[in-house]
Amino acid sequence: MTIGIPKEIKEQEQRVGLLPSTAQTLVGHGHTVLVQKNAGVGCGYPDEEYVKAGAQIVESAEEIFQRADMIVKVKEPLPAEWPLLRRGQILFTYLHLAASKPLTEALLNSGVTGVAYETIQIGNRLPLLEPMSEIAGRMSVVMGAYYLAKHNGGTGVLLGGVPGVLPGRVVVLGGGTAGVNAARMATGLSADVTILEVDLERMRFLDITMDNAHTLYSSEAHLHELMATTDLLIGAVLVPGAKAPKLITRAMLRKMKPGSVVVDIAIDQGGCAETSRPTTHLDPVYVEEGVTHYCVANMPAAYARTATQALTNITGRYVELLADRGLEGACNKQPALLGGVNTRDGILTIQAVAEAHGLPYTPTFSTETLGSLGG
């Protein structure tokens, strides 16, 4: 199989889809690896390392997409890349289709087989999403603390406080991977931390393992009660594959102190605040209702080397499986991959995305169903 690694073109996206070490393994298995020139430079992997691994350096993205049987990326394809996708090709990346109907329609029109990192599920875990959720969760507190500084338009509250002064209050909405990592960072700074969650078993787990954080059942009433005293609100809500629910309303934000901060980690899936809209690392914040919003859609890219290593530690084995066995063979070997198939031969195969956009879909229940899609 020919595997293509294009350079990411999303603004300030410095991650790369494949490490030289994985390229070396793939070449050793008899595959061809094409890497676009300078694709890994932003995270510390120059072209020379890929050449040593046996990969071929290609000048243009057009050639990568034209020659590759499988495209491995980090972020979803942008409009400039949509015409390059084609039927029979596998696209393996984060897709977040529920947040974008135009992207969904573009993949359907191209006929490409879109396999999304974020919808591959094993038990209750999303193993290919977890490493980025860990980084985004930890980063959310760093960014939140930074924008609480008075010179950044914040309230001037130091999250950890000092002797004789109460700490700042951090409210984390969601007790999943991102939420837990946000809470860990906030408690590490000695902030007053409350995690809102609806899963009672999850709350028991958090109560046992996070002595310095409080848990509270997530409800609209509880959110309203907390807003007036919250300095940093972190939205870490996730419904796998689906658009994030709008749990933070404009009315709630009006109760917050001017200069308070909201970090919406869920912005990749549309955001969990009514006032959220995607921002970039170059222009990361805006103010609504007197509250600073940080809604960068690719947060982990700020720490591109760590993020690339953490991501490819997990994705690499799936890339090898897909290259060695093809889609059907890989799904037979690892059935969780079926959940990653979002589009194939012009057919939408994931219910949550169909519901988000009002589109028809064909469920993928088995490798036999998968093989029959598109005739």
Helices and strands as residue ranges (DSSP letters): E 2-5, H 20-28, E 32-36, G 41-43, H 47-52, E 56-58, H 61-67, E 70-72, G 82-84, E 90-93, G 97-99, H 101-110, E 113-116, G 117-119, H 130-147, G 150-152, E 169-173, H 177-188, E 192-197, H 200-209, E 213-217, H 220-227, E 232-235, H 250-254, E 261-264, G 265-269, E 285-288, E 291-294, G 299-303, H 304-333, G 335-340, E 341-344, E 347-348, H 351-357, H 367-372
